[in-house]
Amino acid sequence: MQPEQIQDLLVKQLHGCEVRVSGADRHFDIVVVGEVFDGLRPVKRQQLVYAVLADHIADGSIHAVNIRTFTSAERAAHQGPMQ
């Protein structure tokens, strides 16, 4: 899979979220910012993202992901604009 394909999947499933995906060769870094994560523990946030990608992980088109999730306020406090 290409980063753009993963980004499209996540944007379609995680409504209202801003998504950035980078990487290649089945290894990807994913940053998702959205209010969908408000009040959720880190494990639950990861599970939301993994659920969207589960079929692609299972079929081997995605091998590894590094996921960072933030609410808008957390992102602003953490680093500013998405990187």
C-alpha positions as CSV (number, residue, x, y, z in Angstrom):
1,M,0.0,0.0,0.0
2,Q,1.0,3.6,-0.5
3,P,0.8,6.2,2.2
4,E,-1.9,8.1,0.3
5,Q,-4.1,5.0,0.3
6,I,-3.8,4.5,4.0
7,Q,-4.5,8.2,4.6
8,D,-7.6,8.0,2.4
9,L,-8.9,5.0,4.4
10,L,-8.3,6.7,7.7
11,V,-9.9,10.0,6.6
12,K,-13.0,8.1,5.4
13,Q,-13.4,6.1,8.6
14,L,-12.3,8.6,11.3
15,H,-14.6,11.5,10.5
16,G,-13.4,15.0,11.2
17,C,-9.8,13.9,11.7
18,E,-6.7,15.3,10.1
19,V,-4.4,12.4,9.0
20,R,-0.7,12.3,7.9
21,V,0.9,9.1,6.7
22,S,4.5,8.6,5.7
23,G,6.6,5.5,5.0
24,A,7.2,2.8,2.5
25,D,7.7,-0.9,2.1
26,R,4.8,-1.8,4.3
27,H,6.1,0.3,7.3
28,F,4.3,3.5,8.0
29,D,4.2,6.4,10.5
30,I,0.7,7.7,11.1
31,V,-0.4,10.9,12.9
32,V,-4.1,11.4,13.5
33,V,-5.5,14.5,15.1
34,G,-9.2,14.7,16.0
35,E,-11.8,15.2,18.7
36,V,-12.7,11.5,18.3
37,F,-9.9,10.9,20.8
38,D,-11.1,13.2,23.5
39,G,-11.3,11.4,26.8
40,L,-9.9,8.1,25.4
41,R,-6.9,6.3,26.9
42,P,-3.9,5.7,24.6
43,V,-4.8,2.0,24.0
44,K,-8.3,2.8,22.9
45,R,-7.0,5.5,20.5
46,Q,-4.6,3.0,19.0
47,Q,-7.5,0.5,18.7
48,L,-9.6,3.0,16.7
49,V,-6.8,3.4,14.1
50,Y,-5.9,-0.3,14.0
51,A,-9.6,-1.2,13.4
52,V,-9.5,0.7,10.1
53,L,-6.3,-1.0,9.0
54,A,-7.0,-4.5,10.4
55,D,-7.8,-6.1,7.0
56,H,-4.7,-4.7,5.4
57,I,-2.5,-5.7,8.3
58,A,-4.0,-9.2,8.1
59,D,-3.3,-9.6,4.4
60,G,0.3,-8.3,4.8
61,S,-0.1,-5.1,2.7
62,I,0.8,-3.3,5.9
63,H,3.5,-4.9,8.1
64,A,4.2,-2.2,10.8
65,V,2.7,1.1,11.9
66,N,3.8,3.7,14.3
67,I,0.7,5.6,15.4
68,R,0.5,8.9,17.2
69,T,-2.9,10.3,18.1
70,F,-3.9,13.7,19.5
71,T,-6.9,15.9,20.1
72,S,-6.5,19.3,18.5
73,A,-5.6,20.9,21.9
74,E,-3.0,18.2,22.6
75,R,-1.4,18.7,19.2
76,A,-1.3,22.4,19.6
77,A,0.4,22.0,23.1
78,H,2.7,19.2,21.8
79,Q,4.2,20.6,18.6
80,G,2.0,23.0,16.7
81,P,1.3,22.0,13.1
82,M,1.2,18.3,12.1
83,Q,4.5,16.9,11.0
